[in-house]
Amino acid sequence: MTIWYILLVILGISVLVITHELGHYLVGKWLGFTITEFSVGLGPKIFGIKGKETEFTLRALPIGGSCRFFGEDGNNDEKDKKNSEASEEDDEPKEEEPKEPDPRLFSSKPAWKRFLVVLAGPLVNILTCTVLCFVMLAGTDVLLEQSKDVYLVVDAVNENGAAEKAGMQPGDVILSIDGTQLDSAEALNAAMNNASMNGMTVTVLRNASFKTDQTTEGRVTTTDVTIDGTVETLQFGSLLDQKTGNKMMNISYRMLPYRQVTEHYTVGKAAYMAFPETWNMGKLVYQSLGMLISGQASCRDMSGMVGVVDFVSDEMAQTESASDAWDLFIWFMALIAVNLGIMNLLPLPALDGGRLVFIVIEMIRRKPVPPEKEGMVHLIGMAALLLLMLALTVSDIMRCFGG
C-alpha cells in the first residue's frame, strides 16, 4: 500500500507545480504575451501538440512542468525567432537599418504586465491551498474547543516492559501514580519524573465503558464523556528501560478529552473559513523560516522532495482507514501548496520573488536593469538553488536508508 501512497504524493506535488506554471500561462495569455511552450513534466520530450503560437508538450519525468515565454530573461529566443521570420536572400546586399525591439519579447512588455505574470504563479499556489482547505472543511465536523482534562487510555503494552510485568492491559485508563491524580499528559510526565526508579503504585480503571452525552444547538454539538469500570491497583517494579537507561512504563496511550465542542461546516461556512485556514498554514511557513534564520532550526531539519514524499506517504500509511489517509493527503497538499507560493515569493535570485525585485527596481528607475546583469544574478541563484536541492536530496536518501 505504501508504494501507492508514494506515487499519489509525487503526483500531487507535480500537480501543484503544474498549477503554478498554469498561473503564469493564463495571466500571460490574458495580457497578450507570446508563450512558446507549456510542458507537463521535465526532461526529454515524449510528444507535443503545436498550437497557434504555443507548443504543448509532455516530457519524460512526471515531476512538475514549465511555461516558456518568447525571449524570457531578456534574451532573443533565436530558435523561435528563426521559425517566425521569413528568410532573407544572402546574395542581395541590403542596408542595415536600426532594429526595433521585437514586441513579442518578454522584456518588451510593460513592467506592470510582467509583474502580474510573475506574481501569478505563487498566487495560484496560495489559491490552490485555499481550495484544498475548502475541500477539507466542507461537510465535516470541526473541533472548536476541548477540555484540558483528558482520560489517559492505554492503547498498547510493550512486551517485557515494566507495565506488562505489573499486569497493565490495553484499554486500561490510568487514574493515578503514587496517589497523584492524572488528567493530562503533562501530569503523567510529572508523575513519572517524581516516581522512584525502583517502583511505583499505579491505579487504573479496568474494563472501562465510555458513555457519551451529546447536545446539539444549530450546527454546534457538545459531547461529554464519562467512564465506568473496576478500579485496580498495580504495583510496578523497576522502571529502568535497558535500551534507553531512563524510567519508562513502556506503553503507548491516547488522550480522550472529557468534553469536545464541534461545529458542522456547511458549504458556505467552509468557503468562508478556508481563507483563515490558509492564513494559518502560511504562518506555519513563516514560523519555520524564522526558526531557520534565528538558529532555532538548522539545515538538518530541512527536507527536499524525497524527504517530503517519504514523510507524507509514511504518515498516510499509518492511518486507520483510506478515508483518514485521503484527509491527511489533502491537508499535506494544502500545506505544500502554500509553502510553494510563499517560498517562491522570497526575494531570492532565480525565484519569482527575485524577478519581482528586478521589475520593481525597473519601475522605480524607469529603465530596466541591463539584461546581462540580471541574467547573471539569476544564473548564480539557480546554481545555488540546484546545489541546495542536490544536498537536500542526498540528505533525504541517507535518512531514508538510515544513514
N, C-alpha and C positions, 0 to 999 in steps of 0.2 A: 504493500500500500504506500510506503514511504516514497518509492520512485515516482508514483503518480502525483504525490504532493509536490515533489521536487519539480516535475515537469509543469505542474499548474502554476507554481510560484514563478518559474522562469517565464512562462507565457504571460503571466500577469504583469511582471516588470517590463517585458517587451512592449506590451500594450500601452503602459504608462509612458514609455519613451516615444512610441509612435504618436500618441496623442499630443505630446509636447511638440513634435515636428509638425503635426497637423495644425496646431495653433499658428505656427509660423506660416504654413502654407495658406490657410484660409484667409488670414488677415492680409498676407501678401497679394493674393489674388484679388481681394476686395479693393486694395489700394492701387492696383494696376502694376504690380511688379512682374517681371519675367522670371518664371521658375523653370529651370532646365530639367530638373529631376526630382522626383519624390520616390524614395525607396523604402521598402519594408525589409528589414534585416540588414546585415552588413556583410562585407566580403565580396567574393566573385558573384557576378550577375548570373542568375539562372535564366530568367527571361524578362522581357519588358514590353510594354504597350506604349506606342508613341501617340501622344495627343497632339493638339494644335501647336503647342509650344513646349509642353512638359512630357517627359518620358516617365512612366510609372513602372518601377522595376521591383522584382523580387530577388533578394540576394540569399546567399547560401547559409549564413549564420542567422538563426531566428532570434536575434537579440537586438532590439531597438530598430532604428531607421535613420533617415536623413532627408533634409529638404535643401536642395542646392539652388541658389539664386544666380541669375546671369551676372557674371563679373563680381561675385561676392568677394568681400575683403578688399575691394578697390582694384582688383586685377581684371584686365580684359580677358574674358574667357575665350581664348583663341579657338578652341575646338568649336564652341557654339557660334563664334563669330564667322568662322570659315563656312560653317554649314548654312549660315543665314545670309551671307553676302554673295553677290554674283562675282564670278571670277573675271579678272581683267586680262587683256591681251598683253603678253610680255614684250611683243615687238612694236608696240605703239607707245612711244615716249610721251609722257604727259607731265604737265607742270604740276609740281606738288603744291597743294593748297592746304592752308591750316585746317586741321581736322577738328570738328566739333565733337565733344564727348558723346559717346553712344548713349542715347536716352534710356536704353534698356538696362544699362549698368546699375547695379545695386547702389553704387556710390553717387549716381546721378540723380537719385530720387531725393526729395526734400527730407531734411533731417527729422522732422516730426513724423513722417511716414515710416522712416527706418526705425525710429524709436518704438513706434507701435508694433511693428513687425517683430522686432527682437523681444519686446516685452510680452508678446502674445504667448510664446511657448511656456514660460513659467506660470503665467496667469491661468492657462488651460490646465496645468498640473494642479494648481490650487483649486480651481473649479471642479476638477475631477475628484479631488478629496471631498469637496462639499457634496457632490452627487453620491459618492460612496457612503458618506455619513448619513445621508437621507435614506439610502437603501437599508443601512443598518438599523435605523431608528423606526422606520415606518412599520406600524402594526406590532411593535414589541412593547414589553413592559420594562420601563427604565427605572432603575433604582434612584429614588430621590434622597432617602436617608435610611440609616440603620443604627441600631443601638450599639453603643460601645461595648456593652456586656455581651459575651458570647458563650455558648456551650463548646467545650473542647472535646470533640468526638474522635475517638481513636479509629483510624482507618486501617492501619496495618501494624503488626508487631514483628520486629526483626528477629530472625532465628538466632538463638543462643545469646540474645541481648538481655539486659537487666530486667526489662519489662516482661519478657517471656518467662524468665526464671521466677518472677514474682507472681505469675499467673494472670497477667493482664491479657485481655482478649479484644479483638476488633469489635467495635460497637460500644465499648465501654465509654462512659462520659466521665472525664476526670473532674472531681469536685474540689479536692484539696490535697496539699502536700505538707506534711508535718503540721496539720491544723490550719494552714493558711488557705483561705478560700480562693478559688481561681475562677475568674470570669473574663480573662483576656490572655492573649499570647504573651504580653509583657509580664503579667502576673506569673505565668508559668515559668518564664525565663528567670525572673527574680527568685522564685521559689527554688528552682534548680541550682542557682548560684549559691543560695544560702544553705542548701542541703549538704549533709556530710557525705564525703566520698565513700564512706563505709556503709551507708544505707539510709533509708528514709521510709516514712509511712505515707501511703497514698490511698485516699478514699475515692472510690469510683461508684458510678451508678450502672448496674449491670441489667441486661435485658431491657434497656431503655425503650420506652414507647414515646413517640413525639406526637403531640396534639397541636394542631394549628387552628387558630381562630381568626377568620378574615372578616373585615368590614370594608365595604366599598361605598365611596361617595363620588359620584360622577365617574371620572376616569382614574381616581386615586384609590388604591387598595392598601389597607394596613393589615399586616399579618403578624400575629403574636404567637410565639412558640413556647409551649410548656412541655415538660417531660415527667415521666413517672417510671419507676423501676425499683430494683433492690439495691440498697446501699451495702457495699462490701469494702472491707479494709484489706489492703495488700501491703505486705512487708517486703521492701526491696533490700537486697544485699548490696554488694559492691557495685558502684555506679561507674567504675573505671572502664572506659572503652579501650580495648587493646590496640585498635588501629590508630586512634587519634590521641590517646592519652588524656582525654577530657571526660568530665562527668556527662553521661548520656543515658537516657531511658531506652533509646533505640526503638522509637516508634515514629509513625507518621500520623498526623491528625489534621482535621479540618475544623474550621470555626463556624458555628451556626448561630447567627445573631438571635437575641431574644425577640427583637422586633424589626421588621422591614416595612418601608413605605415605598410603593412603586406607583408609577403612572403609565397608563396605556396610551401610547402615542398614535394619534390619528395621522393621516397623510399630511394634513395641514400643519399639525404640531411638529411632525418630523421635518418638514420643509423649513419651518421657522428655526428649529433648534439645530439644523445641520450647519448653520453659519457659526454659532458659538462653539460647536464641537470642532469645526475646522480651525477656529482660532486657538482652542486649547491644544490641538495637535501641533499647530505651528509654534506655540510656546514651548512645547517639548523639544523641538528642533533648536530653537534659540537658547534654551537652557543647556542643551548638550554642547552647543558651540561655546557658550560662556564657560562651561566647565573645562573645555579644552584650552581656552585662552588663559583662564586663571590657574591652570595646572591641577585642578581637582580631578581631571581625567587626562590620560596620556594617549599617545598614538596606538598603544597596545589595545586600547579599548575600542578602536575603530575597526570597522569591517568593510570589506569590499563586497562585490556582488556574490562571490562564492560563499562568504560568511553569512550574508543576509539570506540567501536561498537555503543554506543548511539550517540556520536557526529557525526560520519561519516554517519550513517543511517539518522539522523535528517537533516544534510546538503543535502543529496540526496533527501529527501522528499520535500525540499523547492525549488528544481529546477523546471524549467518551462516545461521540456519535458523529456521523457525517454532517449533521446539521451544525453541531458545535464547531467542527473543522471549517465549514463554509463561513460561519460568522467570524471566526478568527482570521480567515483568509481575507475577507473584505476589510476587516479592521486594519490589518497589516498593510494591505494595498493602499488604503486611505492615508496611513501614516507615511508610507514610502512616497506617495504622490505629492503630499505637501512638502516632504523633505526634498524631493527633486525640484519643486518650484522655488523654495526658499534658497537652497544651495546654489541654484543657477542664477539667482539674483545677487549673489555676493559679488562685490566689485573686484573680481579677480580676472586676470588675463585668460583668454580662451573661453570663459564662461559668458553667458548672456549679460550678466551684470557688468563684466568688464567692457563689453561692447557698448552698453548703455552709457558708461562713463565717458567713452570717447565721443559719443554722439552729443552728450550734454556739453562737453568741452567745446565741440564744434558750434553748438548753439550759442554759447557764451562768447566765443572768439569771433563768431560769424564767418569762420572759414575752417575747413576740415584740417585735422592733423594729417601731415604727409602720410600717404598710404603705406610707404615702405617702413616708416617708423611704427605705425600702428600694427602692421603685419608682423614685424619683428617681435613686438611685445606679445602678441597673441601666439606666435610660434614658440617663444620661450615658455609662456604659460602652458601651452599644450604639451610641450615636452615634460614639464614638471608634473602636470596632471597625469600623463601616461606613466611616468615613473612612480608616482604615488599609487596609481591603480595597480601597477605590477607588484609593488611592495605589499599592498594590502592583499592581493590575490595569493601571493606566496605565503603570507602570514596565515590567511584563511585556510589554505590547503594543509599547512603544518598543524593548525589547530584541529582540523577535521580528522587528521590521521594521528592525533595525539602527540605531535612533535613539539 
